[in-house]
Amino acid sequence: MIPQAIGFFGWKRPEIAKKTLTALARCPGIENWPLVAFLDAGYAPETLSAVSAWQASELLSTNIAFTKLGCSGNLTRGIMLLFENCSERFIVLEDDCYPAEDFIQYMEAYLNPKQGAEPSILSIASYRPTWHRQKHGLVMPEYETTPGFHCWGWGTWKSRMGHFHNALIPVLGDSNDNSWDTRLNRYAAGNGMTCLIPRLCRCLNIGTRDWTHTAGEDLRKDEWSGTEEPSEIRK
């Protein structure tokens, strides 16, 4: 068992996977976060090549599904394996969740024992939802908690394993109402649990094709902690 890891989830979008892994590799502190990859059946060989070339931290394993699991199935098996193999905490990053340079520093700062000791917090998100930005703009503290769960670049603690098991098992499929993230959001909201979100997004969804529910999103520069222009990253 290891203290912590990053679970990277890939499918058949090698260009996006390669871009996200390259961005992750440049994040200060990444050397302390071993990578565990989860590829669904039907993955592109180039996606496997991009994962196999990972050198920014230890590549612990590449877990390939030999039957099609779908988005919910692949995420659920990976999340539960991360719970089983990490003694403290882990981060989940899908192939289209592009991290800002301070992504690891942000996640480490809030995936800490103090936040983990607060039982109402289910997870730490690196993304601030659109509705929250539209309602509050930039007028908020560096972070706050909101009801539910947000799935673009997130992390949690070993102690939350039972909640995730209750929310995700058995896998019900990828329809909007049954998808893994919808079920987690519904479970958290229904059980009085929250997600910690940042004032500035540390993750940008660059998915533009073969997406399950959301086709990605452009952020304004003042909503994003990275040095790059968000609208340029998704091109």
DRENZARO-629357 format. One record per atom (N, C-alpha, C, O): z, y, x. Coordinates in steps of 0.02 Angstrom, whole numbers, plus 50000, padded with zeros to 5 digits. Example, Ala and Ser with C-alpha at 12.3 -4.5 7.8 and 13.67 -1.06 7.14 Angstrom:
% DRENZARO-629357
503904971650660
503904977550615
503904983550660
504234983450712
503544988850642
503574994750684
503945000250645
504025005750670
% end
This chain:
% DRENZARO-629357
500004994050042
500005000050000
500005006350044
500325006450097
499655011450022
499605017750059
499925023250018
499975022649957
500155028650050
500475034050011
500005037649964
500195039249908
499395039049987
498945043249947
498215041649965
498075038850017
497765043549919
497055042449930
496655046849883
496915049649835
496005047349898
495525050349852
495075044849825
494775041049863
495035044449760
494555039849728
493915043649714
493925048649678
493355041349743
492705044549733
492275040049689
492205034049704
492005042749635
491635038849586
490905040849585
490735046549572
490465035949598
489755037449603
489335032849559
489545027449540
488735035149543
488265031449502
487575031549534
487475028949588
487105034649500
486415034449522
486135041349537
485545042749525
486565045749563
486355052549580
486515053849653
486985057549669
486125050949698
486295051349769
486285058349797
486685059949841
485835062649773
485815069549799
486465073249783
486735076749825
486705072349722
487325075549702
487915072449740
488355076149764
487935065849745
488475062549780
488515064849853
489055066149879
487945065249884
487925067349955
488175074649962
488545076250008
487965078949916
488175085949918
488935086549910
489265090249945
489205082749861
489925082949849
490325080149907
490835083049926
490105074649936
490455071649993
490425076350054
490915076850091
489865079650064
489815084350120
490305090150111
490625092250159
490365092650049
490835098050036
491555095650045
491965099250072
491695089650022
492375086850029
492555086050103
493135087250122
492085084050143
492215082650214
492415088950253
492765088450304
492215094750229
492375100950265
493045103850245
493275108750275
493385100950196
494015103750171
494575102550221
494695096850241
494925107750243
495505106850287
496015102050255
496185102750196
496255097350295
496745092550271
496445086050247
496815081450231
495775085550243
495465079550217
495615073450260
495615067750235
495755074450324
495895068850368
496515064950347
496605059250368
496935067950306
497545064650283
497455060950217
497925058150190
496835060950191
496695057850127
496165052450134
495565053950132
496355046150141
495865040750144
495435040550080
495665042550027
494815038350087
494345038150031
494265030950006
494195026250045
494295030149940
494145023849907
493585025249858
493655029349813
493015021849866
492435023149824
492365017849769
492525012049780
492125020049712
492005015649655
491305016949628
491165022349602
490865012049636
490165012749614
490035007949556
490185001949561
489745010549503
489575006249446
488925002549460
488535004549502
488834997049425
488204993349430
487624997949412
487685002149367
487064997249447
486505001749437
486525007749482
486105012249476
487005007949528
487055013549575
486425013849618
486075008849628
486275019849643
485715020649688
485915018449758
486465020149781
485485014749794
485645012749862
485815018649907
486225018149952
485505024449894
485645030349934
486355032949923
486655035949967
486625031649863
487325033549850
487785029349893
488265031949922
487655022849897
488045018449940
487985020650013
488485020550050
487385022550034
487285024850103
487705031150117
487995031850171
487725035750069
488115041950077
488855040350084
489195043350126
489105035750044
489805033750049
489935030250115
490435031550148
489485025750135
489575021950197
489585026350258
489875024550309
489265032250254
489235036850310
489855041350315
489895045450361
490325040550269
490915044750268
491325043950332
491485038350352
491495049550365
491885049450426
492445054550428
492825054850477
492515058650376
493015063950377
493725061350373
494185064650395
493805055450344
494445052050342
494295044550339
493705042550340
494805040450337
494685033250335
494355031350269
494575033450216
493825027350273
493515024450213
493855017650202
493695012750236
494305017550155
494705011450145
494295005750114
494345000050137
493895007350063
493505002050031
492975005149986
493035010849965
492455001249974
491945003049925
491924997549873
491734991849888
492124999249813
492184994349759
491574994749713
491484999649678
491154989649714
490534989649677
490594985149616
490774979249623
490444987749557
490444983749496
489774980149491
489254983249497
489804973649479
489184969849476
488944968749404
488414965749394
489324971149355
489094971749287
489204978949265
489664982249289
488794981449220
488824988449200
489474989849163
489614986949111
489864994449191
490504996349160
490445002749119
490845003849073
489965006949135
489925013449104
490415018349134
490815016449177
490385024549113
490815029649141
491555028049129
491945028049176
491735026449067
492435025049051
492685018749087
493245018649112
492275013649089
492475007449121
492575008249196
493055005749224
492105011749228
492155012649300
492745017049318
493115015549366
492845022449281
493425026849295
494085023249281
494555023949320
494115019549227
494745016249210
494935011049262
495515010849284
494465006849283
494645001749333
494835005049399
495285002649433
494495010549416
494665013949478
495335017349476
495725016949523
495485020649420
496125024049413
496695019049417
497195020249452
496635013449383
497175008549384
497245005249453
497805003649473
496705004249489
496745001649557
497075006749604
497455004849648
496945013149593
497275018249633
498025018349620
498415019049667
498215017549558
498935017049542
499245011049578
499805011549604
498905005549578
499174999449609
499235000049684
499674996949714
498795003949716
498755003949789
499045010249822
499115010349883
499215015349783
499505021449811
500235021949791
500405021449732
500675022849839
501395022949824
501635029749801
502185030249773
501255035049812
501485041749794
501025045449746
501245047449692
500395046449765
499955050749726
499225049249744
499085046049794
498765051649702
498055051049719
497665056449684
497905059749638
497045057449708
496575062349681
495955058549657
495755053649688
495675060749602
495055057849576
494505063149578
494585068749553
493935061349608
493365065849613
492735062049595
492535057449629
492415064149540
491775061149522
491215064349563
491305069649592
490645060949566
490115063149612
489835070049597
489545073249640
489925072449535
489665079149518
490205084549518
490075090049494
490785083149544
491335088049548
491365090849618
491685087949662
491035096449628
490955099449695
491575103449714
491745108149678
491915101649769
492535105049786
492435111449827
491985111749870
492845116449814
492875122449856
493215120649922
493505115249928
493165125049970
493445123650036
494195122350035
494445118450075
494555125549989
495285124649987
495505119549935
496075119549914
495045115149915
495195110049864
495795105749885
496265104949847
495775102849945
496305098449968
496965102349975
497495099849956
496925108250003
497535112350011
497855113849944
498465113549937
497435115449894
497695116749827
498015110549798
498575110749772
497665104849801
497925098649772
498565096549805
499035094449772
498595096949871
499205095149907
499795099649886
500365097349879
499655106049877
500185110849861
500525109249794
501125110149787
500135106849745
500415105949678
500535098549661
500895097149613
500245093949698
500435086849691
501045085549734
501055081049776
501565089449723
502155089149765
502735086149726
502695085449665
503285084449760
503855081349725
504145085649669
504365083049618
504135092349678
504415096749627
504025096049561
504325095149508
503365096649565
502955095949504
502995088849478
503005087849417
503005083949523
503035077049502
503685075249467
503705070449428
504205078949481
504855077649449
504885080349378
505355078849342
504395084349359
504365087149291
503995082149246
503385081749249
504345078449204
504035072949167
503505075049117
503095070949096
503495081449098
502995083649049
502315084849080
501825085449043
502265085149147
501625086349180
501285079549194
501545075549233
500725078349162
500365072049172
499925072249233
499855067249268
499625078149247
499135078449302
499055085549327
499285090349296
498735086149385
498565092449415
497805093149414
497455088749439
497545098449386
496825099549383
496615104949432
496985109849443
496035104149462
495775109249507
495295113949471
495035118749500
495185112549406
494715116449365
495095119949309
495555117049280
494895125949295
495175129749238
494665129749181
494115132249190
494845127049124
494355126049070
494045132649046
494335138049051
493435131949020
493065137748995
493455141648943
493485147748945
493745138048895
494095141448840
494675145648866
494815151048839
495005143248918
495575146948945
495325153248981
495645158548976
494775152749018
494505158549052
494245163749003
494335169749013
493935161448948
493685166048898
494255169548862
494185175448843
494805166148851
495365169048815
495785173648858
496005178948835
495905171748921
496375175448963
496055179149021
496385183249054
495425177849035
495115180949094
495485178949157
495675173149166
495585183749202
495935182349264
496665184449260
497025184349311
496885186249201
497575188449192
498015182449179
498135180649121
498255179349231
498715173749227
499015172649296
498745175249346
499575169049302
499855167549368
499375163149408
498845161249384
499565161549469
499155157249511
499035150449479
498525147249491
499505148349438
499415142149400
499845142449338
500325146349334
499675138349288
500105137349230
499935130649200
499445127449221
500325128349152
500195121949121
499915123049051
500105127749016
499465118549031
499185118648963
499225111648935
499225106748973
499265110948869
499295104248839
498665100348854
498115103148857
498735093748864
498155089448872
497995087448943
498435087348986
497355086048955
497115083349018
496425086149033
496025086848987
496285087749095
495625090249116
495365086149174
495735084849222
494735084049170
494495078549212
494075080549273
493865076149310
493945086849285
493515088649341
493925090249403
494175095849411
494005085149447
494395086049508
495135086449492
495395091949484
495475080749488
496165080649466
496565075649506
496285071549543
497215075949499
497655071249534
498275069849493
498445073649447
498625064549511
499245062749477
499685058749524
499505057449582
500265056649499
500765053149538
500835045949515
500685044249458
501075041749560
501195034749545
501625033949482
501525029349442
502105038349474
502575037849417
502245038649349
502555037149298
501615040949347
501265041849283
500865035749263
500495035949213
500925030349299
500505024449287
500555021949215
500045020249185
501155021549188
501245019049120
500885023249068
500595020549021
500885029849077
500535034249030
499785032949032
499455032648980
499515032249092
498795031049097
498605024249068
498085023549036
499025019349080
498895012749051
498885013148975
498435010548943
499385016548947
499425017148874
498825020948845
498585019348790
498575025848882
498025029948857
497345026448865
496905027448823
497255022448917
496585020148936
496435012848922
495855010848917
496945008748916
496845001548908
496934999548835
497445001448805
496464995848805
495834993448833
495294998848833
495345003748796
494784997948874
494215002548875
493835001948810
493694996348787
493675007548779
493335007548714
492615010048718
492255009648668
492395012448775
491705014648781
491635022048796
492135025448809
491015024548794
490865031248816
490695036148760
490455041648773
490805034148698
490675039048645
491165044848652
491695044148683
490985050548624
491405056448632
492135055148613
492585057648647
492245051348561
492925050348537
493305045148578
493915045148579
492945040648611
493265035048647
493235035548722
493505031248757
492905040648749
492835041148821
493515041948855
493995044248824
493555040048918
494185039748954
494545046648955
495145047048945
494155052048966
494465058648970
494695061148902
495215064348898
494315059748850
494515061648782
495165058048763
495615061048734
495205051648780
495805047848763
496415050448802
496965050848774
496325052148865
496875055048903
497085061748876
497685063248871
496605065848857
496765072348829
497145071648763
497635075248751
496925067048721
497255065848657
497955063048667
498425065048633
498025058448714
498675055448728
499165060748754
499735061148730
498945064748802
499385069748830
499605074848777
500195076348771
499125077348739
499285082248688
499745079348635
500195082648610
499635072948618
500035069748566
500735067948589
501175066648547
500835067748654
501495065848681
501845071648716
502305070548755
501615077648703
501945083548731
501855084248806
502285087148839
501315081548834
501205081848906
500675087048922
500245088748881
500705089548982
500275095149002
499885093649066
500005088749100
499425098149079
499035098049141
499135104849175
499085110049143
499255104649240
499315110949277
498615113149297
498235109349327
498455119449281
497795122149297
497865128349342
498375131749339
497355129749384
497395135549429
497085141749398
496705141349350
497255147449425
496935153749404
496205153749425
495775155749386
496065151549487
495375151049512
495175143749517
495565139549542
494585142149495
494345135249498
494235132949570
493955136649611
494465127049585
494335123849650
493815118349645
493685114749694
493505117749587
493005112549576
492465115249530
492615118849482
491845113649546
491265115849507
490865109649487
490665105749529
490735108849423
490325103249399
489595104749412
489305109249382
489285100749456
488585101849474
488125096749442
487545096149461
488375093149392
487965088249357
487405091649318
487545095949276
486795089749330
486225092649295
485795087349262
485355089049222
485905080949278
485525075649247
485945069249246
486415068549285
485775064649201
486125058249195
486875059249182
487275055149203
487045064649148
487745065849132
487925062349068
487485060749027
488575061049058
488805057448999
488945062148941
488695061048886
489335067448953
489515072048899
489385079348915
489275083348870
489405081148979
489355088248997
488845089149053
488865085549103
488405093949045
487865094849093
488025099649150
487575102449180
488665100649164
488845105249218
488935112349192
488815113749134
489145116649237
489305123449216
489275128149276
489485126349331
489005134049265
489035139249317
489665143349309
489865144949253
489985144949364
490565149349364
490365156149391
489905156649431
490715161249370
490645167649402
490995167449470
491445163449480
490775171749515
491075171749582
491825173249579
492205170649619
492035177449532
492745179249529
493165173949493
493775174749487
492845168549471
493215162949440
493285157049489
493565151849471
493025157749549
492925152249596
493255154049663
493175159649687
493625149349692
493985150849754
493555149849817
493755151949871
492975146749810
492555145249868
492175151349893
492145156549860
491895150749953
491525156249983
490795156349961
490465161549967
490545150749936
489845150349915
489745153549846
490225154249807
489135155549832
488955158149766
488885152249719
488455148049729
489305151849667
489295145949623
488615144349593
488425138549588
488245149549573
487595148349542
487085145349590
486605142249568
487195146149655
486745143349704
486895135949718
486445132149736
487525133949709
487715127149727
487365121949683
487185116549707
487265123549619
486985118649573
486225118049577
485945113749545
485895122249616
485165122049620
484935115849658
484335114849666
% end
